[in-house]
Each structure stands twice: as structure tokens, then as C-alpha cells.
Amino acid sequence: LPSSVLLRRPDILQAEHQLKAAYANIDVARAAFFPRIYLTGGGGFLSGALQQLFSFRALTWEFAPQVTLPIFDSGTRKTNYQIAEVDRDTAVADYEKAIQTAFREVGDSLSQRTSLLERQNAQQALVNTLDQTYRLTEARYKAGIDNYLSVLVAQRSLYAGQQALAF
């Protein structure tokens, strides 16, 4: 499997979104250094009497510009910007840690899977050998060469191996 599959893990997605949010916070802190201009406008009709409401003299409009300049803030904007950068650096470190943890967990899982498959194959080989031993012991008993206790011991060993293979 390609390593891009790891990008679908929830912990990596969470770290990635936190990193994007940290970068957005830097943009917000940087934008606070620039002046803001607000333009508000409106239009309509205004009259004291209902009869004159839609006449030309009742027509009204309003225009209100507002400018905010960040001049004296005792270093608040600069401090907010530095905090946003530190938060971004923390988010980068968390993202890298999440990726490393994901690789380690996947590597451990693949290693464990390989180990379990090897153990299962070894147990299957043991069951096959015990089955042959049981058949040979039973054939020796039927031929009169061996006693029935050997058959029972071989049979018990075979059943124990099969039970271990099942679990």
C-alpha cells in the first residue's frame, strides 16, 4: 500500500486541519496591521405625513465612511502575530509527530501481522506432522507393533495442536 493511505487517518487529518488553522491565524494577525475602511450607505423615503411619503422631497439617502488606523496599540498586534507564529510552529511539530506516530503504528501492525502469519504457518506445520504421527502410530497398532497407549498419546497431541491452531 502507498504511504498516501496514511493521509486518511483521523489523527493525521486532525493535525492537518489544525496546521491550516494556525496558518489562517497568522494571516488574521498580519491583516490586523493594515487600516480598515468601512463604507455604509442607505437610501429610502422619509416623511412625516403619509401623503407625502412617495414624493420627491421624501427621498433620502445616507453615506457613512469609517477608517480605522492601527497606530497606538502598545504592541498588541505584534504580540498577537508572534503568538500566531508560535502556534503555527507548534502545529507543524504536532503534524510531524502525528505522521511519525502513524508510520510507527502501521509498521508495528505489519510486523505483528507477519509474526502472526509465521506463527500460524508453524502451527499448521506442527498439526500436519502430528497428523502423520497419529496415522503412523495407528497403523503400527493395527499391525501389532505398538500398544494402544501410543495411539491415544498421538491422538491427544493432534487434538491439542488442532485446538491451538483454531485459537
C-alpha positions in Angstrom: 0.0 0.0 0.0 1.3 3.5 -0.7 2.0 5.8 2.2 -0.6 8.2 0.9 -3.2 5.9 2.6 -2.0 7.3 5.9 -3.4 10.7 4.9 -6.9 9.3 5.5 -6.2 8.5 9.2 -8.3 10.7 11.5 -5.4 11.7 13.7 -3.4 12.9 10.6 -6.5 14.8 9.2 -7.0 16.5 12.6 -3.3 17.6 12.8 -3.5 18.8 9.2 -6.6 20.9 9.9 -5.0 22.4 13.0 -2.0 23.3 10.9 -4.2 25.0 8.3 -6.0 26.9 11.1 -2.7 28.0 12.5 -1.7 29.4 9.1 -5.0 31.2 8.9 -4.5 32.7 12.3 -1.1 34.1 11.1 -3.0 35.7 8.1 -5.5 37.2 10.5 -2.8 38.6 12.8 -0.9 40.0 9.7 -4.1 41.7 8.4 -4.6 43.5 11.8 -1.5 45.7 10.8 -3.4 47.3 7.9 -6.0 50.0 8.1 -9.7 49.1 7.8 -12.1 51.0 5.7 -15.9 50.7 6.2 -18.4 52.2 3.8 -22.0 52.2 4.8 -24.8 53.5 2.6 -28.5 53.5 2.6 -31.4 55.1 0.7 -35.2 55.3 1.1 -38.1 57.5 1.7 -38.8 59.6 4.9 -41.8 61.7 5.5 -43.8 63.0 8.5 -47.1 62.5 6.7 -48.3 59.5 4.8 -49.5 61.6 1.9 -46.0 62.9 1.1 -44.1 59.6 1.6 -43.5 58.9 -2.0 -42.9 62.4 -3.3 -39.5 63.6 -4.5 -39.0 65.6 -1.3 -39.3 62.5 0.9 -36.4 60.8 -0.9 -33.4 60.4 1.5 -30.0 58.8 1.4 -27.1 58.3 3.8 -23.4 57.6 3.3 -21.1 56.9 6.3 -17.4 56.1 5.7 -15.3 55.0 8.6 -11.5 54.4 8.7 -9.6 52.6 11.5 -5.9 53.0 11.7 -3.8 50.7 13.8 -1.3 53.2 15.2 -1.1 53.0 19.0 -1.8 49.6 20.5 1.1 49.1 22.8 2.5 46.2 20.8 -0.7 44.1 20.9 -0.8 43.4 17.2 2.9 42.5 17.1 2.5 40.2 20.1 -0.6 38.6 18.5 1.4 38.0 15.3 4.3 36.4 17.3 1.8 34.2 19.2 0.3 33.1 15.9 3.7 32.1 14.6 4.5 30.1 17.7 1.1 28.4 17.4 1.9 27.6 13.8 5.3 26.1 14.8 3.6 24.0 17.4 1.0 22.8 14.9 3.9 21.9 12.5 5.6 19.9 15.2 2.3 18.2 16.1 1.6 17.3 12.4 5.1 15.8 12.0 4.6 13.9 15.3 1.2 12.6 14.0 2.8 11.4 10.8 5.7 9.7 12.6 3.2 8.0 15.0 1.1 6.8 12.1 4.1 5.3 10.3 5.3 3.6 13.5 1.8 2.2 14.3 1.4 0.9 10.7 4.9 -0.6 10.8 4.2 -2.3 14.1 0.9 -3.6 12.8 2.5 -5.0 9.7 5.3 -6.5 11.8 2.8 -8.1 14.1 0.7 -9.4 11.2 3.9 -11.0 9.7 4.7 -12.5 13.1 1.2 -13.9 13.5 1.2 -15.4 10.0 4.6 -17.1 10.7 3.2 -18.4 13.9 0.1 -19.7 12.2 2.2 -21.4 9.5 4.4 -23.0 12.1 1.3 -24.3 14.0 -0.2 -25.7 10.8 3.1 -27.5 10.0 3.0 -28.9 13.6 -0.6 -30.1 13.1 0.4 -31.8 9.8 3.3 -33.5 11.5 1.1 -34.6 14.4 -1.5 -35.9 12.0 1.2 -38.0 10.2 2.4 -39.3 13.6 -1.1 -40.2 14.6 -1.7 -42.1 11.4 1.7 -43.9 11.7 1.0 -44.8 15.3 -2.5 -46.1 14.4 -1.0 -48.2 11.6 1.6 -49.6 13.9 -1.1 -50.5 16.4 -3.2 -52.2 13.7 -0.1 -54.1 12.6 0.5 -55.3 16.2 3.9 -53.5 16.6 2.8 -50.9 19.1 0.3 -50.6 22.0 -2.9 -48.6 22.1 -1.5 -46.1 24.6 0.8 -44.7 21.9 -2.2 -44.2 19.7 -4.0 -42.3 22.4 -1.0 -40.1 23.2 -0.6 -39.3 19.5 -4.3 -38.6 19.2 -4.3 -36.3 22.2 -1.3 -34.4 20.9 -3.0 -34.0 17.5 -6.2 -32.6 19.1 -4.2 -30.2 21.3 -2.3 -28.9 18.1 -5.6 -28.5 16.2 -7.1 -26.6 19.2 -4.1 -24.3 19.3 -4.4 -23.7 15.6 -8.0 -22.8 16.0 -7.2 -20.1 18.5 
